[in-house]
Amino acid sequence: MYDLAAISSWIEFAVRWVHVIVGIAWIGSSFYFIALDLGLHRDRNLKSGADGEDWQVHGGGFYHVQKYLVAPAQMPDDLVWFKWESYSTWLSGFALLILVYYFGAEFYLVDPAVADIGIPTAILISLASLAFGWLAYDFICKSKFGDDNTRLMIGLYVILVAMAYFYTSVFSGRAALLHLGAFTATIMSGNVFFTIMPNQRIVVADLQAGRTPDAKYGKIAKQRSTHNNYLTLPVIFLMLSNHYPLAFASEANWIIASLVFLMGVTIRHYFNTIHMRKGDPIWTWLVTAILFIVIMWLSTAPMFRADEPVEARGAALRFAQADGFENVQNIVTGRCSMCHAAEPVWDGMHWPPKGVRLETEHQIAMAAKQIYLQAGLTHAMPPANLSYMQESERAEIVAWYRAATSD
C-alpha cells in the first residue's frame, strides 16, 4: 500500500500532466488564431462581406478560412467556442499551486532568509496578489490610460517588474518566479473569462435578436487577445524556472524575470511581423540573444545568500528529532552532499542540482520528502548510484521518514 508521500506525489504528477496538456491546447489555439488573423488577405472584395480570407493546407486537406470583422449577417447553426482550454489551464495550474506551494509552504513558499512570515500570511499574500493582478490590469485597460496600446503595454510591463521585485522580497526564489508566472497567467485567463467571452456573447445575442453588433466589442477582445499573445512565452519560462536554480536562486532573479518579458516581446514581434507579411525582422533575434546572454551573466551572481544559523521548526523540527535522523544525516552527507552543496566537489558540477543543498541538519530535514522519495522509496538518487548507496542505507532513510510521519 502506497503511503501518503507516494500518493501525493502521483496526484501532483497527474495534475501537472493535465496542466501541460491543456496548456498546449490553449497556447496552440491562441498562437494559431493570432497568426491567422494577422495573415488574412484583406485586399479582396469578398462577396460574403467578410473582412479577410486565407487558404491553408494541413493533414492532406485544404481549408478556406474567412473572418468577419464584427459578425456574419446570420448566426450559424453550430458555433465552436474556444474557452475551456484557458479555463482548464488556469484551474489545473491553481491546483498545482495549492498542492506544491500551499500544502508544502514550509518547504517551498516561505524562506526565512528572505522574509520571516508565517505560512497563513504567505498563502494570503499569494491569493491576494493574484486577485490584485487581474483587478489592476483590467482597471488600466478600461481607463483612459489604456486608450493608447503602446502606453498600455509599457504600463503593464512596469507592473510586472514591480511584482517581480515584490515576489522575490517575500517568497523563496523558486516560489517567487513561479508566482510571477501565475500572476501573469491569471491576467491572461481573466482576459478570456471576464472580457473576451462576455464580449463574444454580446455579439451573438445581438445577432440572434436581429440587432447590428457594435464593433467595439470585437476590438476590445482582440486587444486582450494580443496581450495574451505577448505574455505567453514569458509565462512558460517562469513555469519552467522552478527546475533551474540558475534562474530562481540568483540574487538577480527579479531582474532575470523582467528581461524574460522583453524576450517574449521580441520573439513574438518577429513571428507576428512574418505572419503580417511585413518583412523579416531578423534584428529581433539579435536582441533576444543579447537579452539571454545578459540573463546568463546575471545568473552567475551569488546564487545563495550568506548562510545564517536557521533554527528548525514545524515539520523540519519533527524530521530532525525523529528516530534515525543522525544515521540518515551521515548517509546523506556521505552519499549526496558532494553534489548537493553550495560548492559541489563533484568534477564538472558547479552548483547543486535543482538548487537543493544537503549540508546541514536543517537543509536535510527540509528536504525530507524528496530524500525519502528519491533515495529511499526509489533509486532515482544518487543518479546511476554513483556514490554507491547501499540497500541498508536506503532502508534507514525509509524507516526515518516513516517514523517522523507515523503520528
C-alpha positions in Angstrom: 0.0 0.0 0.0 1.5 3.4 -1.0 1.9 5.8 1.8 0.7 9.4 1.7 4.0 10.8 0.3 3.8 8.5 -2.7 0.1 9.1 -3.3 0.6 12.9 -3.1 3.5 12.7 -5.5 1.4 10.8 -8.0 -1.5 13.2 -7.6 0.9 16.1 -8.2 2.2 14.3 -11.3 -1.3 13.7 -12.6 -2.4 17.4 -12.1 0.9 18.6 -13.7 0.3 16.3 -16.7 -3.2 17.7 -17.2 -1.8 21.2 -16.8 0.7 20.7 -19.6 -1.9 19.0 -21.9 -4.5 21.8 -21.6 -1.8 24.4 -21.6 -0.6 23.1 -25.0 -4.1 23.2 -26.3 -4.6 26.8 -25.1 -1.3 28.1 -26.4 -1.6 26.3 -29.7 -5.1 27.7 -30.4 -4.1 31.2 -29.3 -1.0 31.2 -31.5 -2.9 29.8 -34.4 -5.7 32.4 -34.3 -3.3 35.3 -33.9 -1.3 34.1 -36.9 -4.5 33.5 -38.8 -5.8 37.0 -38.1 -2.5 38.7 -39.0 -2.1 36.7 -42.2 -5.6 37.2 -43.6 -5.8 38.7 -47.1 -7.9 41.8 -46.6 -7.3 43.3 -50.1 -10.0 41.1 -51.7 -13.6 42.2 -52.2 -15.4 39.2 -50.8 -19.0 38.6 -51.7 -19.6 37.2 -48.3 -18.8 40.5 -46.7 -16.0 39.0 -44.7 -13.1 41.2 -43.6 -10.5 38.8 -45.0 -9.7 35.3 -46.0 -6.9 32.7 -46.2 -6.3 29.4 -47.8 -4.4 26.8 -45.7 -3.3 23.2 -46.2 -3.0 20.7 -43.3 -3.4 17.0 -42.8 -3.9 16.3 -46.5 -6.7 18.7 -47.0 -7.3 22.4 -47.9 -9.1 24.9 -45.7 -10.8 28.1 -46.7 -11.0 30.4 -43.7 -12.9 33.8 -43.6 -13.1 36.3 -40.8 -16.0 38.7 -40.3 -14.9 42.0 -38.7 -17.9 42.2 -36.5 -20.2 39.3 -37.2 -21.8 37.4 -40.1 -25.2 38.5 -41.3 -26.8 35.4 -39.9 -25.8 33.3 -36.9 -24.5 29.8 -38.0 -26.2 26.7 -36.6 -23.2 25.4 -34.8 -20.5 27.7 -33.4 -17.3 26.5 -31.8 -16.2 28.4 -28.7 -12.6 28.4 -27.6 -12.7 28.9 -23.9 -12.2 25.6 -22.0 -8.5 25.4 -22.9 -7.9 28.6 -21.0 -10.1 27.8 -18.0 -8.7 24.3 -17.7 -5.1 25.6 -17.8 -5.8 28.1 -15.0 -7.7 25.7 -12.9 -5.1 22.9 -13.1 -2.3 25.5 -12.6 -4.0 26.8 -9.4 -4.5 23.2 -8.2 -0.7 22.7 -8.6 -0.1 25.9 -6.7 -2.1 24.5 -3.9 -0.5 21.1 -4.0 3.1 22.2 -4.2 3.3 25.7 -2.6 0.4 25.8 -0.2 0.5 22.3 1.2 4.3 22.5 1.0 4.5 26.1 2.1 7.1 25.5 4.8 9.4 23.9 2.3 8.8 25.8 -0.9 6.9 29.0 -0.3 8.4 30.5 2.8 12.1 31.3 3.1 13.0 32.9 6.5 16.2 34.2 4.9 14.0 36.3 2.5 11.1 37.2 4.8 10.3 35.7 8.1 6.5 35.4 7.6 4.0 32.7 8.7 2.5 30.2 6.4 -1.1 31.6 6.6 0.3 35.0 5.8 2.3 33.8 2.9 -0.7 32.0 1.4 -2.9 35.0 1.9 -0.3 37.2 0.1 -0.2 34.7 -2.7 -4.0 34.7 -3.2 -4.3 38.5 -2.8 -1.6 39.2 -5.3 -3.3 37.1 -8.0 -6.5 38.9 -7.5 -4.7 42.3 -7.4 -3.0 41.4 -10.7 -6.3 41.0 -12.6 -8.0 43.9 -11.0 -5.1 46.4 -11.6 -4.6 45.2 -15.2 -8.3 45.3 -16.0 -8.6 48.8 -14.5 -5.9 50.4 -16.5 -7.1 48.7 -19.7 -10.6 50.3 -19.2 -9.2 53.7 -18.1 -8.1 56.5 -20.5 -4.5 55.3 -19.9 -5.4 52.2 -21.8 -6.6 54.1 -24.9 -3.1 54.0 -26.2 -1.9 50.4 -26.8 1.8 51.2 -26.6 1.4 53.2 -23.4 -0.8 50.4 -22.0 1.9 47.7 -22.8 4.6 49.8 -21.1 2.3 50.3 -18.1 1.7 46.5 -17.9 5.5 45.9 -18.1 6.1 48.3 -15.2 3.5 46.4 -13.1 5.2 43.0 -13.9 8.6 44.3 -13.0 7.3 45.7 -9.7 5.6 42.4 -9.0 8.9 40.5 -9.8 10.7 42.6 -7.2 7.8 42.2 -4.7 7.6 38.4 -5.0 11.4 38.0 -4.6 11.2 40.1 -1.4 8.6 37.9 0.3 8.8 34.3 -1.1 11.6 31.8 -1.8 13.3 32.3 -5.1 11.6 29.3 -6.6 8.2 30.4 -5.4 8.7 34.0 -6.5 9.3 33.2 -10.2 6.5 30.6 -10.2 4.1 33.2 -8.6 5.1 35.8 -11.2 4.1 33.3 -13.9 0.8 32.6 -12.1 0.2 36.3 -11.7 0.6 36.8 -15.5 -1.4 33.6 -16.3 -4.2 34.9 -14.1 -4.3 38.1 -16.2 -4.4 36.0 -19.4 -7.1 33.7 -18.3 -9.0 36.6 -16.8 -9.0 38.2 -20.2 -10.7 35.2 -21.7 -13.2 34.7 -18.8 -14.1 38.3 -18.0 -13.6 40.1 -21.3 -13.2 38.1 -24.5 -16.0 35.6 -23.9 -18.6 38.1 -22.5 -18.0 40.4 -25.5 -18.5 37.5 -27.9 -21.7 36.6 -26.1 -23.0 40.1 -26.5 -22.3 39.9 -30.3 -24.1 36.6 -30.5 -27.1 37.9 -28.6 -27.3 40.9 -30.8 -27.3 38.7 -33.9 -30.0 36.4 -32.5 -32.1 39.4 -31.7 -31.7 40.9 -35.1 -29.6 43.8 -34.0 -26.3 45.0 -35.6 -23.5 44.2 -33.1 -21.2 47.1 -32.0 -17.7 46.7 -33.4 -16.2 47.9 -30.2 -16.7 44.5 -28.5 -14.6 42.8 -31.1 -11.8 45.4 -30.9 -11.6 45.1 -27.1 -11.5 41.3 -27.3 -8.7 41.5 -29.9 -6.7 43.9 -27.7 -6.8 41.4 -24.8 -6.0 38.5 -27.1 -3.0 40.4 -28.4 -1.8 41.0 -24.8 -2.1 37.2 -24.2 0.0 36.6 -27.3 2.9 38.6 -26.0 2.7 37.2 -22.4 2.6 33.5 -23.3 6.3 32.8 -23.8 7.4 34.5 -20.5 4.8 32.6 -18.6 6.2 29.3 -20.0 9.7 30.4 -18.9 8.6 31.2 -15.4 6.7 28.0 -15.0 9.8 26.0 -16.1 12.1 28.1 -13.9 11.5 26.2 -10.7 13.5 23.3 -12.3 16.5 25.6 -12.9 18.2 27.3 -9.9 20.3 29.4 -12.2 17.1 31.3 -12.8 15.5 31.4 -9.4 18.3 31.1 -6.9 20.3 34.1 -8.2 20.1 37.3 -6.2 19.3 39.0 -9.5 16.3 36.7 -10.1 13.8 39.6 -10.3 15.9 41.3 -13.0 16.1 38.0 -14.9 12.4 37.7 -14.8 12.0 41.3 -16.0 14.3 40.6 -19.0 12.4 37.4 -19.9 9.2 39.5 -20.5 11.2 41.6 -23.0 12.4 38.4 -24.8 8.8 37.4 -25.1 8.1 40.7 -26.9 11.0 40.4 -29.3 10.3 36.8 -30.2 6.5 37.3 -30.7 7.2 40.5 -32.7 9.3 38.5 -35.2 6.6 35.9 -35.8 3.7 38.4 -35.8 5.6 40.5 -38.4 6.2 37.4 -40.5 2.5 36.5 -40.3 1.5 40.0 -41.4 3.9 39.7 -44.4 5.6 42.9 -43.4 9.2 41.8 -43.7 11.7 39.6 -41.9 12.9 41.5 -38.8 16.0 39.4 -38.1 17.2 42.1 -35.7 14.7 40.8 -33.1 16.7 37.5 -32.8 19.9 39.6 -32.1 18.1 41.5 -29.4 16.7 38.3 -28.0 20.2 36.7 -27.9 21.7 39.7 -26.2 19.0 39.7 -23.6 19.6 36.0 -23.0 23.3 36.5 -22.6 22.7 39.2 -20.1 20.4 36.8 -18.2 23.1 34.1 -18.3 25.6 36.6 -16.9 23.2 37.7 -14.1 22.6 34.1 -13.1 26.2 33.9 -12.1 25.7 36.4 -9.4 25.8 34.9 -5.9 23.3 32.2 -6.1 22.7 31.9 -2.3 22.6 34.4 0.5 25.3 34.0 3.1 24.3 31.2 5.4 22.9 32.1 8.7 22.0 29.7 11.5 18.4 28.6 10.9 16.5 27.0 13.8 14.4 24.0 12.7 10.7 24.4 13.3 7.4 22.9 12.3 7.7 19.9 10.0 11.5 20.4 9.7 11.9 20.1 13.5 9.8 16.9 13.5 12.1 15.3 10.9 15.2 16.5 12.7 14.1 15.0 16.0 12.8 11.7 14.6 14.4 8.4 15.4 17.2 7.6 13.0 17.9 11.1 11.9 21.5 11.1 13.0 22.2 8.0 10.8 20.3 9.5 7.9 22.3 12.7 8.2 25.6 10.7 8.0 24.2 8.8 4.9 23.2 11.9 3.1 26.4 13.7 4.0 28.4 10.8 2.6 26.4 9.9 -0.4 24.7 13.1 -1.5 26.5 16.3 -0.3 29.4 16.1 -2.7 26.8 17.3 -5.3 24.2 18.9 -3.1 26.4 21.6 -1.7 26.9 25.3 -2.1 30.2 24.4 -3.8 29.9 20.9 -5.2 33.1 18.9 -5.2 32.0 16.5 -7.9 34.0 17.1 -11.1 32.2 19.2 -13.7 29.4 20.3 -11.3 29.3 24.0 -10.4 26.1 24.3 -8.5 23.8 21.9 -6.6 21.2 20.1 -8.8 17.8 21.9 -8.6 19.4 24.2 -6.1 19.0 21.6 -3.3 21.7 21.7 -0.7 22.1 18.9 1.9 24.9 20.1 4.1 23.2 21.0 7.4 20.7 19.3 9.7 18.2 22.0 8.7 18.7 21.5 5.0 18.3 17.7 5.3 15.2 18.0 7.4 13.7 20.5 5.0 14.3 18.1 2.1 12.9 15.0 3.9 10.2 14.2 1.5 12.5 14.4 -1.6 15.2 12.3 0.1 12.6 9.7 1.0 11.0 9.5 -2.5 14.2 9.7 -4.5 16.7 7.8 -2.3 14.5 5.7 -0.1 11.4 4.6 -1.9 13.0 4.7 -5.3 16.6 4.6 -6.6 16.4 7.8 -8.5 19.2 9.3 -6.4 22.1 9.2 -6.4 22.0 9.1 -10.2 23.2 5.7 -11.5 24.1 5.1 -7.8 27.4 6.8 -8.5 28.1 7.2 -4.8 27.2 3.5 -4.1 24.4 3.9 -1.7 23.6 0.6 0.0 20.2 -1.0 0.2 20.6 -1.0 4.0 21.1 2.8 3.9 18.0 3.3 1.8 16.1 1.2 4.3 17.3 3.5 7.1 16.0 6.6 5.1 12.6 4.9 4.7 12.5 4.0 8.4 13.4 7.5 9.5 10.8 9.2 7.2 8.0 6.9 8.3 8.9 7.3 11.9 8.6 11.1 11.6 5.3 10.8 9.8 3.7 8.0 11.7 1.9 10.2 14.2 
